[in-house]
Amino acid sequence: MDPRDTRSSYVPLPTTADEAATASAASSRRRLNLLVGATSSLLLLLSLLGAALYISPHNGADHEPSLLKSNEQVQPTILEPAVSRGPSDGVSEKVSAVRSPAGSFPWSNSMLQWQRTGFHFQPEKNWMNDPNGPVYYKGWYHLFYQYNPDAAVWGNIAWGHAVSHDMVHWYHLPLAMVPDQWYDINGVWTGSATVGPDGQVYMLYTGSTNASVQVQNLAIPSDLSDPLLLHWTKYEGNPVLTPPSNLLPKDFRDPTTAWFDNSDSTWRIAIGSKDDSHAGIALVYKTKDFISYEQIPGLLHKVAKTGMWECVDFYAVSASSSSANQAIDTTVLATMSNGQDDVRHVLKASMDDDRHDYYAVGRYNAINNKWKPDNDEIDVGIGLRYDWGIFYASKTFFDPVKQRRILWGWIGETDSEKADIRKGWASLMSLPRTVLFDVKTKSNLLQWPVEEVDQLRLNSTTFTNLTIDTASYFRLSASRAAQLDIVAEFEIKNTTLEKAVEADEEYSCSTGGGAAGSGLFGPFGFLVLADKSLTEQTAVYFYISRSSNGSLKTHFCHDETRSSKATDIVKKVVGNVVPVLSGETLTMRILVDHSIVESFAQGGRSCITSRVYPTKAIDDAAGVYLFNNATAGPITAKSITIWEMGSSNNRSFNGNDGEP
């Protein structure tokens, strides 16, 4: 396959008779669209030469539809789960799928085929969820994950396994572990990897026993000389940890990567749970050999009314401006203690109650076994999230090659389970993201796609100083709009901002009317995966509100409510406030990959991930628009660069020993 091929990778589904009958007409339309697109691109190029382009409300208004007005808003679609999978077994709900009151949407095979991504990691088929035990070993990045080898729904969970040299191009390997012992017969659940100073890899994971009790187990590579870590040996004395008597047997799971404490030369791990008052808690254990453990008195942390903490993660970040870009390897350096001023400690938990990943930045005192957030008002579970869209059960690891911390997150489906079964797969991973402490705000993390993703960039188009007037939109040139990387910088003149007199402090992404709403300073941004009639569109935008004291707040949002004409999917408006410091312009990056849109604002201070399932805005019919629904005046896009993105073309393991 041509490495520059931008098509998604999938096994074609059988073509239905109806689709075959319309194929000829669709082909004719595509040829016409190519001719029209070429003509439009030429006119655009001519108009850009020599001066900035000013886009007025009338520019193209006679030929293309206007944005939906606020009185035509589409309400978010929030439907009841079709079935429940997971809670009765002792884990969080694994079904995002919905049942439409009007019945299932008549998905065509071409629509379902189009949904498979081109450069996000996903198995070749079937169900996947949490990332497990990511680790770098002997030249390979390893990604393990929760996997059902038999179906496109949750159940029969084993560990899938893949390796890569760059976290972009992957080889699918055989299953790493399967549920074949009494202590994990009901599921080989989430776990973490720790690499010791001697090179030994310790994989701690949760097993669901034959009595559905959650226990912690140990596995190690069968052959440390094998860089692919193809075979694993479960410790004969498993389980190594059982639930404390004061916890429920189904509320004790997901051990963290271990960190080393020099004070007593022990390794320490954290495990999430909840107490009898429904407070989320993190327990800490210490060990010298990963076999025998002692619970450290007290709790690492506790937050009232947050419920079960799944997939707890705990790691250090540099808070020094001089070393802010360097991650900390907590398995080697004795930095996770004593609350140093140049080190902060991130505690993250996946909330079983609402299935979002929350984190807080604070300080850790190893002697007292206590972590305390820098700001109690944004504690774990009540404040910051890794991602304001669909993103769960995440896990980080330290990359020793480039001295960085990498974050993986599970991106579930929001369509119907019936559609997933028909297409033969469900869920994927986020793009791997670097994680750093924001030394400017000193309150949040910065997340950004790993630099290796940039190697997939192909053709690019750049626009500068585009000024777009109120109630306007403009189609941007992008010949393959299903796989894109968009980087943009916006600016609003001070004279425009000074027009605000009344406060707008009640605004939020979820209640503000979406992209079709209008206020003094927003919304403005992009419509991606949009068809020409704009009946399908996914909006990524900013909205600036003014509080009663005159200060400005910038909101970064996704509007999914018009992303598809289908009725059996969840469609919401999601997002939150993003910090913007004095003198900063507004920046965003959007990565579009078929049925997933990942966006990053202000260098990664705020991130949003959406799953979208267009029925019309697919293949050649998908486009990208710049829009402004602000009423106070024009918005200037100082720069916009759009890259077409290639595919990762992941491959199966060929069965040979050594490198695939």
N, C-alpha and C positions, 0 to 999 in steps of 0.2 A: 504494500500500500504506500502511496506517495506520502512522505512525512509531512507535506504541506497541506494534505487533504483536510478540509475543515468540516467534513461531515461527522456526525456522531457515529459511534460504533455500535451496531446491534445486529442480531440475527433477524432477518426480515420475517415478519408475520405473513401468513397466507393472505393473498389479496382477495377481497370479497368481490362478488359480481358487480355490485354497485360502483365500487371504486374503479374496476376495470373499465366500466362504461364511461366514466368521466375522465379517464386518463388523457385521452386525446384532446379534449377541450382544455384541460388544465395545462397541457403542454403548449397549446396555442397561446393561452393567456400569459404563460411565463415568457414566451418569445416577445410578445407585445410589451410586457413589463420591462424586459431588458432594453428594448428600443427606447421606451419612454424614459427609463432610468438613465441611459447614456445621454440623451438629450438634456435632461434636467441637470446632470452633473456638469455638462459643458457650459450651460447657462450660469450655473453657480460659480464655476471657476472664473468666468468672465466678470461676474459681478464683484468678485472678491479682489480683483487686481487693482492695486494702487490705493485703496482706501478701505476703511472699516465699513462693514455692512450694517445698515440700520433696518430693522425689521419692524414694520408698522402693523397695526391691526388689519390693514387691508391687503397686506402682502400675501397673495395666494388665496385670499378669503373667498373669491368668486369661484374658485375651482376645487377647494378642499373643505371639509367640514370644520366647524368651530369646535372648541373644547366644550364638553358638557357643562351647562350652567349649573349654579348651585341648586336651583329648584328642580333639577333633573338628576340629583345625586342618586347613586346606587348604594343601597345599604350593605354593610358588610354581611357576608354569608357565614353564619355560625350555626352548624347543624349538629345533631346528636350523633355520637359514635354508632356505627352499624353493629359492631360487636365489641367485646372487651377481651383483650389478651394481655396477660401479665399480672395484674393485681391479685388474682386468686392464687397465683404461684409465688407471690411475694416480691414482685418487682413493679416498677411503674407501668402505667398504661402504654402499650406498644402499638396502639391503633390510633392514628390520626385520621384515618379514613372516615367517611361520613355516608349517611343514607339520605338521599334527597327526598323530600316529601313528594315530589313529582315523579320519582323513580329515577333509574340510572340514565345518564346521558348516552346517546348512541355514538360512542367513540368509534371512529374508523381506525383501521390498522395503520394508515399513514400518520394519523395524529399520535397514536401510541408509540410508533417507531420514532417519531420526531422527538419525543420526550427524553430519550436516553442521551446523556451528556457526552460531550466531546473531550473535556480535559479535567473533569472531576473524577476522583477515584470512586469506583463502584465495582462489586463483583460481576462476573460474567452473567450470573443469573441469581434468582432467589432473593430471600430477605437478608438484610444486614441491619445492625444497629451499632452499639457503642464501639468506639476505638479502644483497643486494649494493648497494653504493653508496648507502645512505640519505643524503639530503641535503635541506636546506630551500632553496628557490629561488623568489624572486619570489612569495611568498604561498602556496606549495604545499609540503607535505611529500611527497617522492618516495621510493618504495620500489621498488627493482629486486630481482629474485630469479631463481634458477635455475629453469628451466621447460622442460618437454617439451610442445611444442604439439600433439603427435600422440597421446599415450597417458598412462595413469595409472601408468606405471612410469618409472624413470630411463632417460635416453638422449636423444640428439639435443638437447643442452642449448643453449637460447637464453636471452635475458634477458626475463622478464616485467616489466611496469611498471604501477604504479598511483600515483595522487596523492590527497591528502586535505588539507583545511584543518585537521583536528584529530586525525589519526592514528586515528580511529574510523570515520568514514564515508568510504568509498573509491570512486574511479572507476577502473575497469579500462581501461587504455590499450592501444594496439597494442604489439607486441613492440618493444623498444628496440634489440636487437642479435641477429643470427642468425649461425650458423656458416657463413660464406660465403667465407672467405679461407683460403689454405694454412696460415696461422699460427693459425687457430682452427677449422678445418674439423671437427675432432673434438670441439668443444665450446667455447662461450663461457663460461668458468668464472668463479669468484668474483673480485670486484674491489671497489675502494673509490673514493669520490669525494673530491676536494679542491677547494675553492673558493679561488682566488687573490685577492689584494687588489684586482685589477682586475675581479673578477667572473667571470673565466673559470673554467669547470668542467673539471677534468681527471679523466677516468675511466681508471684503470689496472686492467687485468684480466688474468687468466691465460687463455691460449689453449692448446688441445691441437692441435699441428700435424698435418700429414698423415703425419708419422712418429711421432706420439704423444710428441713432446717438449714439455715444459711451458715456455712462454715468456711474457713479460710484454708487454702491448700497451697502446697509448694510443688513447682515443677522446675526442672533444670534441663538444659540441652543434653541430649544423649551423646553428642560429639562436638566438643568445643572447637575442634579444628574445622568444622563445617561452617563457612561464612553465611550460608543460607539458613542455618538452624532448622533444618527440615524435620528433625525428630526430637521429641521431648519425652522425658522420663518423669513420671509423677512419683513423689516421695512415698516410700512404702509405709511411712507412719502417718500419712494424712488422716484426718485434718490436723493442721498445726495450731489452729485456733477455733474455739467454739464460742457461741454467744454467752456473755455474762448472764448471770441468773436474773438480773434486774431488767433485762431487755427481752422483747418478744423474739421468738426464734426466726421470724421472717424479717427482722429489722436490723441486720448486721451484715453489711456487705461493702464490697468495692475498696480493697486496700490500696493505699497510695504507694508510689515509689518511695523507697526508704531514704532517709537522710542520716548522716553520720554525726554523732555527738562526741566530741573529744573529751568531755568532762568525765565520762565513764566508759569511753571506747565501745559504745553500743550503737546499733542501728535502730532507728525509730520509724514507725509507720503510723498513719492515722486511718481510722475506719469510721464511716458515717453511720448514724442511727437517729432515733428520736426517743424522748423519754415519755413518761405516762401523762405529761401535761401537754403533749404535742409540740414540744420544743425540739428544734433540730440540734443535734450534738455531734461532736467529733471526739472520739476516744484515741488515745495514743498508747502504743505498745513498744517495748524495747526488746532487742534480741542481739545476741552475738553471732549466731550461726544460722538464722532464718528458720530454725526448727523449734527451739524453745523460746517462749515469749513470756514477758511479765507486763501486766497492765500498769501504767503509771497512774498514781492516784490523781483524782480530779479529772476535769475535762479540758481539752485544748480550747474549746469555745462552745458557746451555747447561745441560741437566739430563740426567744419565745415565739410560739405560734407559727413557726415556719415549717413544721412537719418533718418528715423523713428526709435526711440528707443522703443522697446517692452520689457516687462518683466523686468523693471529696478529693481535692487536689491542694497541695501545699508546697510552696516554693519561694525562694528568695529572689529579689530583683535589686539591681543597683540603683540607689537614689542619688548618686553623685553625678553632677553634670559632666565631669571629666571622663566617667566610665559608663555613661548611661546606655551606650550601645552594646555593652558587653554583658552577656548573661552570666549567671552564677551556677556552677555545678555543685549542688548541695551534697552530692554523694562523695565528694573529694574534699571540699573546703569546709572548715568549721566556721561557717558564717551565720548559721541559723541559730544564734543565741545572743543574749545580752543586749539586744535592742540597739545596735550600733546606728549612729546617725546616717551613715552612708549606705545602709541596707534597709529595705523594707521587705515585708513578708506577705505574700498573697495567699489568702484562704478562699477557696472556691468550693461551692457545693451545687449539685444539681437537685432542684427542688421537686420532689415527688408530687407535691400538691398542684403545681402549675406547669411542670415540665419546662422550666427555664433554668439557665445557668447563671448564678449570681456570684459575685466576688466582692471582696473588700481588701483594701491595702492597710497594713498595720505593722505591729512590732511583735516579735516573738521572744519570750523569755524561757529558755530551755530548762533552767534551774527550777522554775515554778510550774513548768508545763502549761504556760498560758500564752495565748495570742490575744492581742487587743487591737481593735480597729483604730485608725487615726481619727475617724469621725464616726461616732455612734449612730448618727442619723442615716448613714449609708452602710450599715452593717450587712453581713451576709444574709441574703434572702429578702432584704427590704430596701436595697439601694441599687447599686450598679449591676449591670448584666454584661456578659461577654458580647451578647448579640441581642438585638431587640426584635428579631424575627423568630424563625424556627431554627433552633440550634441547641443541642442537648448532649448530656453525658460526655462532655469534653475531657480531654486529657492532654497534658503537656509532657515534653521530655527535653533533656538537654542535648544539643547537638555539639559534640566535641570537635567536629571538623571546623565549623565556622563560629564556635563559641556563642551560640544563640539558643534561646528557648523557643520551642515550636509547639503550637497548639493545633490539635485536631478536634473537630466536633462532628457529631452525628446529625445529619440533615434528613429528617423523616419525610414521609409523603403527606399531602393534605388532599389527596383525591380519594376515590372510593377503593375499597379493598377488592371489589370485583374487577376494576380496571387494572389493578396491580397484578392480580392473578392472571388476567388475560395477557398482559404484556410480559409476564414472567419474571419480574424483578420489583424490588421495593427498597428505597432509601439509598443514600450515598453519603460520602464524606464532604465536609467543607474543604476548601483549599487550605493547605497547611499555612499557618500564620505565624510570623514572629511576634513575640510578646516582649514589650519593654515598659518600664515605668516612665510616665510622662513627667519629666523634670521641670516642665514649665507650669503645669497646673498643680503638680504635686498631690494629685488626688485620684488619678485614674491610670489605667494602662493604655498603651498604644498597640494596636494589632494591625498587621499588614501582610498581604500575601508574600510568601517567600520569594526571593529574587529570582529563583529558578523558573517561576511561572512566566517571567518576561520573555524567555526563550521561545515561547509559543507565538509571540507577536509576529504578524505577517505584514500585509499592506497597511499603511496608515494614512489618515487624512487629518490635517490640522487646520483649525480656524482660529483667528485672532480678532479680538475686539468686536465681537458680535453684540450689538445692542438690540434688545428685543423689547418692544413696547408692551403696554398693558393689554391683557386679553388677546395675546398673540401666540402663535406657535410656528415652527419652521422645521421642515424635514431636512435631516442631515444625510450626507452621502455615506452609505454603508451597504455594500453589495451583498454581504452575508451577515445579516443582523442577528443570527442565532448564536454566534460565538464572537463576542466582542470584549474588548478592554477599553473603557472610556475614562479619561482623566480630564477634569475640568476645574477651572478657577473662575469664580464669580466676584463681582464687585458692585456695590450699591453706593451711589454718590451720597455724601453727607447731606446735600441739599434735599435729597429725596427722604432720607431718614428723619430730617427735621420736620417733615410734614406731619408726623404723628403727634397727635394731641391727646386722644383718648387711649386709655390703657386697654391692653388685649391680653391680660395675664392669665385668663382662663383657658387659653388655647392649649390643645394637646393634639398629637397626631391622630389618636384614635377617635376623638370627638370633633375635630375641626373641619369636617366636611370633605376630607381627602383632596385630591388634586383638582377637583372641580369646584371646590370652595374658593373664596377670594377674600383677601384682607389687604391691608395697606402694603405689607411687605411679603407677600407670598400667597399661595405657593409658587415656586419657580424651580425649574430643573429639567429633567428629561422624561420622555415617554419611551420606554424600550419595549421590544416585542409588540409593536403597534401595527395594526393593519391600516391601510390607506383611509378607511372610513372612520378610524379611531373608535370603532365599536369594541375592539380589544386593545388594551394598553396596560402596561405596568409602569406606574409613575414613581420616580425617585426624585425627591425634591427637598428644598429648604423652605422654612417659613419662619419669619422673624416677628416676634411679638414684643410689645412694650409693656412693662409692669407699671404699677401705680407710682413707683418712685422714679420713673423715667429710664430705668435700665432696660437693656435689650436682651432677649433670650432667643437663641437660634435653635429651631427644631429641625431634625433630620428624619425624614419619613419615607415609607413605601406605601403606596396605595395599590392593593391587589384587587380591589372590588370590581374593576373592569378588565382584569387580566384574562378572562375567559368567558365565553357564553355558556359554558357548561354549568349545570346546576348541582352536580354532585361533588363539589369541591369546597373547601373552606377558603373564603376570601375576606381579608381584613385590611384595615389601615393600621400600620405599626410604626414604631419609632419612638424617639425621646429627644430631650434637650441635649445638645452637644456644646461643650465649652468652646467659645471663640474669644481669644484674648485681644487686647487693644492692638490695633495696627495689622491684625491678620485679615486676609481675604478669606472668602469661603471656598473650600476645596472639597471635591468628592472624586471617588474612583468607583466605577461600576463594572463588574465582571458578569457578563451575560453568557450562560452556557445552556441553551435549550430551556429545560424546565427549572433552572435555578438562576436566581439573580442575587449576587453578593455585592454589597456596597459598603464603602468606608468613607467617613467624613472627617475632615480636619486631621489628616494624617493617621487615622485609625482610632481617634478618641471615641467614636461611636460607629458601630457596625450593625448592619441589618441583612438578614438572609430571608429570601422568599422562595417558595416553590410555586410555580405558575404553570398552567396547562392550557395554552391557547388552542382554539379550534380553527381560527382563521389566520392569525398572525404567525404562520409557520413557513418554513422554507423561503421562497422568494417573496412571499407576501409580508414578511416581517420587516419593519422599519424602525428608525430612531428619530425622535423629534425633540427639539428644544422648545420649552414653553414658559410663559410668564402669565400668571393669573393675579399678580399683585396690582392693586389699584392706585398706589401712590406714584407710580412712574416706571420708567424703563429700567431694565436690568442689563448689565454688561457682562458678557462672558469674555473675560480677558483672554482665555485660551481654552480650546477644546481639542484634544487629540483622540481619535478613534482608531484603534487597531483591530483588524480582523485577527481572530485567534485560530491557530492550528489545533489539531487533535493530538492527544497523548498516545493513541494507538497502543493501549496496553495489551500485553500478550500472555498466553499461558506458558507455564513451565514446560520445557520440552522433555523432561524426564532424565536428562543426563546428570551425572554427578558434577559438582562444581558450579561454575557460573552458568545461568540459563542461556 
